[in-house]
Amino acid sequence: MVFTSINFLLFFPTVLLLYYFVPKKSKVIFLLIVSYYFYLNIKPIFIVLLIGVTISTFIFTRLISLAKQDSRKIFYMRVNIILVLLPLFFFKYFTVINSEIIEFFQGGSLMWPLPAMKYMLPIGISFYTFMAIGYTIDVFNEDVTAEPSIFNVGLFLSFFPIILSGPIERAGNIFPQLKKINNLNSDNLVKGAKLMLWGYFMKLCVADRLGIYIDTVFNNISQHNGNSLALASALYPFQLYADLGGYSLIAIGTARCLGLTIIPNFNRPFFSRSMAELWRRWHMSLIQWLTDYIYTPLVFKLRKRKMMGVVIALMLTFIISGIWHGAAIVFLVWGFLQGLFLSIEAVTKKSKSRFELNHNLSKNSFYIFLSTFLTFILFAFSQIFAKCNNMDEAMTVINKILTQRGSLFLDSTNLAYGIIFLFILFFKDFKDEFFTNKLRFYENNSIIIRFISYAITIVIIIAMGVLDSSEFIYFKY
């Protein structure tokens, strides 16, 4: 069951209706049952992993909070992190590693005792695993207290709006809200519905329309020249933003309808003037998780190395991020590039600031545009590796872009619709970035303008959106 399916459009209103009549003290249990039902509709067997992670996290966080000695707390924390990571490593990395070992042994005419295996990756496992680890570390650091209710822990890890693709929530945000959960109210319903509506526009009209053109090109790399590949590569970051950003808004809006406030995941990333700024605006819940639990501890341990310590920490953090995205060399290269770009910015930050100050560039429109454009180009280049299936494909794409010219492949209908809807999305982001209180549509004081805006968005989605219940890109991560 995905957000864009008819099943969900029937499921969620039913949940809202039942939620209204459920007593306050039973709402957490109700949402937990609903969340498990939602997950069971995807692949029932994988509910066992989710239950196992929940029980392990509940038990060991309680043990950490009750332990008197630091050594015991460290032991319990490490045990739970290992237990929580084992399913993720097995399903995401074991088959790849095993296949590489088999190929290596076959090259030497040797036999490897394990056969080739292939398992379906449990949807959402990367997200609830990170949430469980983050909660465990937070309890160890005494940033939050261990939750005494296994039902609250279960709902935290399985909450149906966010379990499939995030945002990667934090215990410190969710648990206090579960303790004072209330009945439905009109303000939350309206705000949540607005977020969901725009999220559906981003996904169905922008991401999926652009995706048809992008997939046509990338699935037939040998048949397309460098110009077509360059256009598809330039459009892919926008597709990714509209896809995951759209999912995030639907998830946040769904939770808001139920009275829960989920952390934001995107903040108009393509207005960033540097890679560091882009990563503060892009997939924010993941980056904040990586910053808190990997980058900051690494910087602290490497503090004696000063700037070199920062560079090492950045490289390791984003290589880990690449591995989290997928067990393939292309994702390692993707992570390496992000770390490299950020490391160069960190090393040159002071000299760059002096240069901007000396030449009064902080408010220079051309300089701002150039910085923003260069940031986008670097990001789009790195995403070639994330989009391609392997290094051979990625290098072919890059080589063609640099050397092979030709007529541009144009899928007139889908590409035209996609670019028009992308322009609408860009216009809204531009307005929100620079003219927050101007041209308000969903938030207009006039009820007529508000309802016309809702109606137009709904008509565009129904008439021109891609209504085929396609999965979101980050389901594969």
Secondary structure, 3 states (H helix, E strand, C coil): CCCCCHHHHHHHHHHHHHHHHCCHHHHHHHHHHHHHHHHHCCCHHHHHHHHHHHHHHHHHHHHHHHCCCHHHHHHHHHHHHHHHHHHHHHHHHHHHHHHHHHHHHHHCCCCCCCCCCCCCCCCCHHHHHHHHHHHHHHHHCCCCCCCCCHHHHHHHHHCCCCCCCCCCCCHHHHHHHHHCCCCCCHHHHHHHHHHHHHHHHHHHHHHHHHHHHHHHHHCCHHHCCHHHHHHHHHHHHHHHHHHHHHHHHHHHHHHHHCCCCCCCCCCCHHHCCCHHHHHHHCCHHHHHHHHHHHHHHHHHHCHHHCHHHHHHHHHHHHHHHHHHHCCCHHHHHHHHHHHHHHHHHHHHHHHHHHHHHHCCCCCCHHHHHHHHHHHHHHHHHHHHHHHCCCHHHHHHHHHHHHHCCCCCCCCHHHHHHHHHHHHHHHHHHHHHHHCCCCCCCCCCCCHHHHHHHHHHHHHHHHHHCCCCCCCCHHHHC
